[in-house]
Amino acid sequence: MHDDLDRLIDELLKRDLRPNVREDLGTFRQQLAAGTLADDDARYIRALHTRVVKGGVPKAQPKEERDKAAAKASEVERLQAALAEAQGREQALAAERDRLQQEVAELRRELEALKAKAG
């Protein structure tokens, strides 16, 4: 029984698991070695092994795939920030264009008024 649980823990630790689960498995291994592992903890180890290793639930993503996904997410965030910045610049340029168009229109009116006075 001891060897069986040790093997299951070894197989689980080869997977990409949350840090708290890894910590729990380390504690269980120490309790197993000391002969103090509770029966419910042994059942938990077996159930976790069934879900994670044997496919009872979707398997944990390999570290390489997780790293690629994180890099992709980081790239998406960078692109979203660049897009937001570009949209902000676009809005500022549109506002400046509108201001300049109004100024040109006012200058044309002034020019027409001066021509009318001179004419």
MODELLER restraints for C-alpha pairs under 7 A, 6 or more apart:
rsr = mdl.restraints
at = mdl.atoms
rsr.add(forms.Gaussian(group=physical.xy_distance, feature=features.Distance(at['CA:2:A'], at['CA:32:A']), mean=6.88, stdev=0.5))
rsr.add(forms.Gaussian(group=physical.xy_distance, feature=features.Distance(at['CA:6:A'], at['CA:29:A']), mean=6.93, stdev=0.5))
rsr.add(forms.Gaussian(group=physical.xy_distance, feature=features.Distance(at['CA:8:A'], at['CA:49:A']), mean=6.35, stdev=0.5))
rsr.add(forms.Gaussian(group=physical.xy_distance, feature=features.Distance(at['CA:9:A'], at['CA:25:A']), mean=6.55, stdev=0.5))
rsr.add(forms.Gaussian(group=physical.xy_distance, feature=features.Distance(at['CA:12:A'], at['CA:49:A']), mean=6.29, stdev=0.5))
rsr.add(forms.Gaussian(group=physical.xy_distance, feature=features.Distance(at['CA:12:A'], at['CA:53:A']), mean=6.91, stdev=0.5))
rsr.add(forms.Gaussian(group=physical.xy_distance, feature=features.Distance(at['CA:13:A'], at['CA:22:A']), mean=6.77, stdev=0.5))
rsr.add(forms.Gaussian(group=physical.xy_distance, feature=features.Distance(at['CA:15:A'], at['CA:60:A']), mean=6.58, stdev=0.5))
rsr.add(forms.Gaussian(group=physical.xy_distance, feature=features.Distance(at['CA:16:A'], at['CA:60:A']), mean=5.71, stdev=0.5))
rsr.add(forms.Gaussian(group=physical.xy_distance, feature=features.Distance(at['CA:16:A'], at['CA:61:A']), mean=6.45, stdev=0.5))
rsr.add(forms.Gaussian(group=physical.xy_distance, feature=features.Distance(at['CA:16:A'], at['CA:62:A']), mean=6.05, stdev=0.5))
rsr.add(forms.Gaussian(group=physical.xy_distance, feature=features.Distance(at['CA:16:A'], at['CA:63:A']), mean=6.23, stdev=0.5))
rsr.add(forms.Gaussian(group=physical.xy_distance, feature=features.Distance(at['CA:17:A'], at['CA:60:A']), mean=6.88, stdev=0.5))
rsr.add(forms.Gaussian(group=physical.xy_distance, feature=features.Distance(at['CA:28:A'], at['CA:37:A']), mean=6.45, stdev=0.5))
rsr.add(forms.Gaussian(group=physical.xy_distance, feature=features.Distance(at['CA:31:A'], at['CA:37:A']), mean=4.77, stdev=0.5))
rsr.add(forms.Gaussian(group=physical.xy_distance, feature=features.Distance(at['CA:50:A'], at['CA:56:A']), mean=5.78, stdev=0.5))
rsr.add(forms.Gaussian(group=physical.xy_distance, feature=features.Distance(at['CA:51:A'], at['CA:57:A']), mean=5.02, stdev=0.5))
rsr.add(forms.Gaussian(group=physical.xy_distance, feature=features.Distance(at['CA:52:A'], at['CA:59:A']), mean=5.27, stdev=0.5))
rsr.add(forms.Gaussian(group=physical.xy_distance, feature=features.Distance(at['CA:52:A'], at['CA:60:A']), mean=6.69, stdev=0.5))
rsr.add(forms.Gaussian(group=physical.xy_distance, feature=features.Distance(at['CA:53:A'], at['CA:59:A']), mean=6.77, stdev=0.5))
